[in-house]
Amino acid sequence: MTEKISLSKQNPRDLVESPGKKVPATEEKIHERRKRPPRKSYQRKTDIYVTKKSNFVGKLRQCEKLLRLEHAEIFLHGIGNAIPRAISLALQIQANNPDLYGVEANTGTVELVDDLHPLTDDADFDEQKRRNSSIHIRVYRKVEPGQLVAALKSVIKGRVSF
């Protein structure tokens, strides 16, 4: 006796393949398949690009919030005139909590392409290639998330005088 299953009535995801035929899945198998492993958000990283015009206090708050809540490390990137601002930002993060955060820096050179637009209609578009210095700073959490509460308490005790 063959059993026919109408695919129009059921979601194809709710079918389980058994040898030779597809049969409807039980509710347990559907829910088991939809479960996802818990996300380890503290292992994520993010890139923050610092410019000469970016708000220093706003970037500082953004970086500290990311490090405190969900990220194990962040990368600050600065090019040209923004390099001193990126360095100051990383050092300020570390100075606010020296026991919690560490800093590593790498310098380099990036190649930039400038598009030159003609001033008259009969001239052609042109490109100019140039090099500019860059910095990439890794700000990372020294303490594991489980030890973070104890480290924060020790920092608070050190700052509070009785």
Phi, psi and chi 1 to 4 in degrees:
 res  aa     phi    psi   chi1   chi2   chi3   chi4
   1 MET       -  122.1  178.2  174.7  179.5      -
   2 THR   -97.0  143.3   58.6      -      -      -
   3 GLU  -108.3  126.8 -172.8  176.6  -36.5      -
   4 LYS  -100.5  137.7  -69.1 -173.4  177.7 -179.3
   5 ILE  -120.1  128.3  -61.7  171.5      -      -
   6 SER   -86.4  119.1  172.2      -      -      -
   7 LEU   -74.5  -18.9  -67.3  177.8      -      -
   8 SER   -71.9  -24.5   61.1      -      -      -
   9 LYS   -89.3  -21.3  -67.0 -179.3 -177.4  176.7
  10 GLN  -120.7  153.1  -67.1 -173.6   -7.4      -
  11 ASN   -73.5  130.6 -172.1  -10.1      -      -
  12 PRO   -60.5  -23.1  -15.7   21.3      -      -
  13 ARG   -71.4  -22.9  -67.5 -177.1 -170.4  161.1
  14 ASP   -88.4   13.8  -63.4  -19.2      -      -
  15 LEU  -105.5  139.8  -63.2  176.3      -      -
  16 VAL  -111.3  133.8  175.6      -      -      -
  17 GLU   -84.2  123.3  -71.5 -172.1   29.9      -
  18 SER  -112.0  167.6   62.9      -      -      -
  19 PRO   -56.1  112.6  -20.6   27.5      -      -
  20 GLY    93.8  -18.5      -      -      -      -
  21 LYS  -155.0  165.0   62.0 -179.7  179.3  177.8
  22 LYS  -104.1  131.2  -70.7 -174.2  174.7 -177.3
  23 VAL  -124.4  154.0  -64.9      -      -      -
  24 PRO   -62.7  141.2  -18.1   27.4      -      -
  25 ALA   -82.0  152.4      -      -      -      -
  26 THR   -77.2  163.4   62.0      -      -      -
  27 GLU   -60.2  -36.9  -74.9  -64.2  -44.1      -
  28 GLU   -62.8  -43.6  -68.1  174.0   -2.6      -
  29 LYS   -66.9  -35.8  -71.6 -176.0 -179.9  178.4
  30 ILE   -64.4  -48.6  -67.3  170.9      -      -
  31 HIS   -68.3  -34.1  -68.4  -60.5      -      -
  32 GLU   -65.2  -38.8 -173.4  176.9  -60.6      -
  33 ARG   -71.9  -31.7 -173.7  171.4   47.8 -125.5
  34 ARG   -80.5  -15.7  -70.0 -177.9 -176.7  160.4
  35 LYS   -69.0  138.6  -73.4 -178.0 -175.3  175.0
  36 ARG  -113.8  150.3  -66.1 -172.4  176.4  110.1
  37 PRO   -66.1  150.7   20.3  -28.5      -      -
  38 PRO   -61.0  140.0   17.3  -25.7      -      -
  39 ARG   -79.7  130.8 -158.1  172.7   70.3  179.7
  40 LYS   -93.9   82.1  -65.3 -177.3  179.0  179.8
  41 SER   -72.2  -21.5   59.9      -      -      -
  42 TYR   -72.3   -7.3   60.0   86.8      -      -
  43 GLN   -97.1    0.7  -67.9 -179.9  -11.0      -
  44 ARG   -77.6  160.0  -63.7 -172.5  -37.9 -175.1
  45 LYS  -129.9  160.0   74.2  166.3 -173.8   93.8
  46 THR  -144.7  155.5 -169.7      -      -      -
  47 ASP  -106.8  133.7  -63.8  -42.7      -      -
  48 ILE  -123.6  124.8  -63.0  175.3      -      -
  49 TYR   -99.7  121.8  -62.2   93.9      -      -
  50 VAL  -100.4  129.8 -179.6      -      -      -
  51 THR  -116.2  171.5   65.1      -      -      -
  52 LYS   -67.8  -27.8 -170.2   68.0  176.0  169.1
  53 LYS   -94.7   -4.7  -65.2 -179.6 -179.3 -179.7
  54 SER   -70.0  148.1   59.8      -      -      -
  55 ASN   -73.1  118.7 -176.1   -1.1      -      -
  56 PHE   -65.1  -47.8 -174.6   81.8      -      -
  57 VAL   -66.2  -38.5  176.0      -      -      -
  58 GLY   -64.2  -43.4      -      -      -      -
  59 LYS   -65.5  -38.1  -71.2  -74.2 -175.7 -173.1
  60 LEU   -62.3  -46.8  179.7   64.1      -      -
  61 ARG   -63.6  -40.3  -72.3 -178.6 -176.5  160.9
  62 GLN   -62.7  -45.1  176.7 -171.0   10.6      -
  63 CYS   -65.2  -45.4  -66.2      -      -      -
  64 GLU   -65.1  -37.2  -73.2 -179.3  -19.6      -
  65 LYS   -65.1  -44.7 -178.5 -179.8  176.6 -176.5
  66 LEU   -62.4  -43.7  -71.3  171.7      -      -
  67 LEU   -68.5  -37.4  -74.9  167.2      -      -
  68 ARG   -73.2  -38.6 -173.9  174.4   55.1 -113.8
  69 LEU   -92.3  -50.2  -64.6  179.8      -      -
  70 GLU  -137.9  -16.5   55.4 -167.6   31.4      -
  71 HIS  -107.5  139.7  -65.4  -78.1      -      -
  72 ALA   -81.4  -25.5      -      -      -      -
  73 GLU  -155.7  152.9   63.2 -175.6    5.0      -
  74 ILE  -131.9  156.0   60.3  172.7      -      -
  75 PHE  -119.1  124.4  -72.2   88.8      -      -
  76 LEU   -99.5  131.5  -58.4  173.4      -      -
  77 HIS  -121.4  134.2  -56.8  -77.5      -      -
  78 GLY  -139.5  143.3      -      -      -      -
  79 ILE  -127.9  135.9  -65.3  176.7      -      -
  80 GLY    63.3 -119.5      -      -      -      -
  81 ASN   -67.7  -16.0  -71.2  -20.0      -      -
  82 ALA   -85.9   -4.6      -      -      -      -
  83 ILE   -61.0  -48.4  -70.3  175.0      -      -
  84 PRO   -61.0  -34.7  -21.5   30.1      -      -
  85 ARG   -68.6  -39.7 -174.5  171.6  -77.1 -114.9
  86 ALA   -65.9  -40.6      -      -      -      -
  87 ILE   -64.9  -44.7  -67.7  170.6      -      -
  88 SER   -61.4  -38.5  -62.3      -      -      -
  89 LEU   -64.5  -46.5 -176.3   61.7      -      -
  90 ALA   -64.2  -42.2      -      -      -      -
  91 LEU   -68.2  -33.4  -69.2  175.9      -      -
  92 GLN   -69.2  -38.6 -172.8   64.1   44.4      -
  93 ILE   -61.0  -44.8  -67.8  168.6      -      -
  94 GLN   -69.8  -36.5 -171.4 -178.9   25.9      -
  95 ALA   -68.4  -33.0      -      -      -      -
  96 ASN   -66.7  -35.8  -71.2  -12.9      -      -
  97 ASN  -141.0   77.8  -62.7  -56.5      -      -
  98 PRO   -67.0  -25.2   22.2  -30.0      -      -
  99 ASP   -81.2  -18.0  -62.1  -24.8      -      -
 100 LEU   -98.0  -33.4  -62.9  179.4      -      -
 101 TYR  -122.2  144.2  -56.2  121.7      -      -
 102 GLY  -118.4  161.5      -      -      -      -
 103 VAL  -133.3  136.3  175.9      -      -      -
 104 GLU  -132.4  139.4  -66.8  177.2    1.5      -
 105 ALA  -126.2  144.7      -      -      -      -
 106 ASN  -131.8  135.5  -67.7  -41.0      -      -
 107 THR  -108.5  160.7   58.4      -      -      -
 108 GLY  -169.2 -171.7      -      -      -      -
 109 THR  -129.4  136.5  -54.2      -      -      -
 110 VAL  -117.2  149.7  -66.0      -      -      -
 111 GLU   -97.5  126.5 -171.9  169.8  -66.5      -
 112 LEU  -109.7  148.0  -56.9  175.1      -      -
 113 VAL  -119.8  120.2  178.3      -      -      -
 114 ASP   -99.9  130.5  -63.8  -33.0      -      -
 115 ASP   -91.2  121.4  -68.2  -31.1      -      -
 116 LEU  -100.7  121.5  -56.7  175.0      -      -
 117 HIS   -94.3  139.2  -63.7  -84.5      -      -
 118 PRO   -73.6  151.4   26.4  -33.1      -      -
 119 LEU   -83.8  -22.5  -63.6  175.3      -      -
 120 THR  -117.9  162.5   60.6      -      -      -
 121 ASP   -71.9  -28.8  -69.3  -21.0      -      -
 122 ASP   -84.8   -4.7   26.8  -31.1      -      -
 123 ALA   -89.5  159.5      -      -      -      -
 124 ASP   -95.2  158.7  -69.0  -26.7      -      -
 125 PHE   -71.6  151.7  -73.8   91.5      -      -
 126 ASP  -139.7  160.2 -160.8   13.3      -      -
 127 GLU  -121.5  146.1  -73.3 -175.1  -10.7      -
 128 GLN  -128.5  125.9  176.6 -176.4   -3.1      -
 129 LYS  -102.5  137.7  -67.3 -176.8 -179.5 -179.5
 130 ARG  -148.1  166.1   60.3 -173.3  172.2   99.8
 131 ARG  -112.8  147.3  -64.6  175.7  157.6  -99.6
 132 ASN  -140.7  147.5 -154.8  -13.0      -      -
 133 SER   -76.8  152.6   55.5      -      -      -
 134 SER  -143.6  160.6   65.9      -      -      -
 135 ILE  -135.7  142.5 -169.2  162.4      -      -
 136 HIS  -129.0  114.0  -48.9  -77.0      -      -
 137 ILE  -112.7  127.0  -55.5  170.1      -      -
 138 ARG   -98.3  119.1  176.0 -179.4  171.1 -118.5
 139 VAL  -108.5  120.4 -178.4      -      -      -
 140 TYR  -128.6  156.5   59.5   94.4      -      -
 141 ARG   -83.8  125.6 -167.4 -177.5  -56.9  147.6
 142 LYS   -77.1  -26.5  -71.4 -178.2 -177.6  177.5
 143 VAL  -105.2  146.4 -144.2      -      -      -
 144 GLU   -72.6  157.0  -68.9  -61.7  -40.5      -
 145 PRO   -58.1  -33.2  -25.9   33.0      -      -
 146 GLY   -68.3  -30.1      -      -      -      -
 147 GLN   -92.2   -1.8  -59.4  168.9  -15.6      -
 148 LEU   -64.8  -39.9 -170.9   59.2      -      -
 149 VAL   -64.4  -44.5  174.7      -      -      -
 150 ALA   -64.2  -38.5      -      -      -      -
 151 ALA   -67.4  -39.7      -      -      -      -
 152 LEU   -65.3  -38.4  -75.0  172.5      -      -
 153 LYS   -64.0  -39.4  -74.0 -179.5 -178.9  177.0
 154 SER   -68.3  -34.9   67.6      -      -      -
 155 VAL   -66.5  -42.4  168.6      -      -      -
 156 ILE   -64.9  -42.0  -68.4  170.3      -      -
 157 LYS   -62.4  -37.1  -75.1 -178.2 -175.6  176.5
 158 GLY   -68.3  -28.7      -      -      -      -
 159 ARG   -88.9  -25.6  -70.0 -173.3 -179.1  170.2
 160 VAL   -90.2  128.0  176.3      -      -      -
 161 SER  -106.3  139.8   59.6      -      -      -
 162 PHE  -102.0      -  -65.5  102.1      -      -
